[in-house]
Structures are given as C-alpha cells and as structure tokens.
Amino acid sequence: MRTTVTLDADTESLLREAMRQRGHTFKQALNDAVRQGLAGVAGDPARPPFVQRSFPMRLKPGYDLGKLSALEADLDAEAFSEVTRRLTPEQNEPK
C-alpha cells in the first residue's frame, strides 16, 4: 500500500538511525518499526495470555461483596478503637 506519512522530527531521527545501524532502506525501517510497535496491540501469538490469579477473600459472614468500602470503614474503626484503648487517660483527653 502506498501512503503519505508525516513524521515528527524526533521520530524521523530515530528512523534514520535505525536505517543507518541496520543498513535498511527507509521503507524497510519504517515497516519494521510499525510492525514492532503494533505487535503488542494485535496480541503476540508467541506470548501466553495473561491470567489473573485470584484467592478467596475469607470475608466474615454478613458482609456484602458489593459494599467493601463499608468493610474498610469497619476495620478502620476497629483499629482506631484499639489504638485509643491503649492510650493513658491523660493522652485520651481532648486538648
């Protein structure tokens, strides 16, 4: 396919450097760069697909998975209570 491509100055410099290092023509260097750049977009068949491993959360009964922010708030409140219980009466009084 024949097309017109407008390159930024820094991209042109990189392409010309690739041409010089590899002894390729402009067309070869541009096609190689585009192929390499788009390989990850189309998916690399040699690379196995990413698989997300998951683990059971072991939530306490009664917590709704859709309301995990409430669980976080409960845990924060428990941690705050624990810290304030450890304070001496003088430290616990408002100033």
QUIKA-V799186 format. One record per residue. N is the residue number from 1. RES is the residue in one letter. PSI is psi as a letter, one per 40 degrees, with the letter a starting at -180 (NA if undefined). BURIAL is I if it has 16 or more other ideal C-beta (glycine too) atoms within 10 Angstrom, else O. Layout:
n: {N,N}
res: {RES,RES}
psi: {PSI,PSI}
burial: {BURIAL,BURIAL}
//
This chain:
n: {1,2,3,4,5,6,7,8,9,10,11,12,13,14,15,16,17,18,19,20,21,22,23,24,25,26,27,28,29,30,31,32,33,34,35,36,37,38,39,40,41,42,43,44,45,46,47,48,49,50,51,52,53,54,55,56,57,58,59,60,61,62,63,64,65,66,67,68,69,70,71,72,73,74,75,76,77,78,79,80,81,82,83,84,85,86,87,88,89,90,91,92,93,94,95}
res: {M,R,T,T,V,T,L,D,A,D,T,E,S,L,L,R,E,A,M,R,Q,R,G,H,T,F,K,Q,A,L,N,D,A,V,R,Q,G,L,A,G,V,A,G,D,P,A,R,P,P,F,V,Q,R,S,F,P,M,R,L,K,P,G,Y,D,L,G,K,L,S,A,L,E,A,D,L,D,A,E,A,F,S,E,V,T,R,R,L,T,P,E,Q,N,E,P,K}
psi: {h,h,i,h,h,h,i,i,d,d,d,d,d,d,d,d,d,d,d,d,d,e,f,i,i,d,d,d,d,d,d,d,d,d,d,d,d,e,d,d,d,e,h,h,d,d,h,i,i,h,h,h,h,i,i,i,e,f,i,i,i,e,h,h,d,e,f,d,d,d,d,d,d,d,d,d,d,d,d,d,d,d,d,d,d,e,i,i,d,d,d,e,i,i,NA}
burial: {O,O,O,O,O,O,O,O,O,O,O,O,O,O,I,O,O,I,I,O,O,O,O,O,O,O,O,O,I,I,O,O,O,O,O,O,O,O,O,O,O,O,O,O,O,O,O,O,O,O,O,O,O,O,O,O,O,O,O,O,O,O,O,O,O,O,O,O,O,O,O,O,O,O,O,O,O,O,O,O,O,O,O,O,O,O,O,O,O,O,O,O,O,O,O}
//
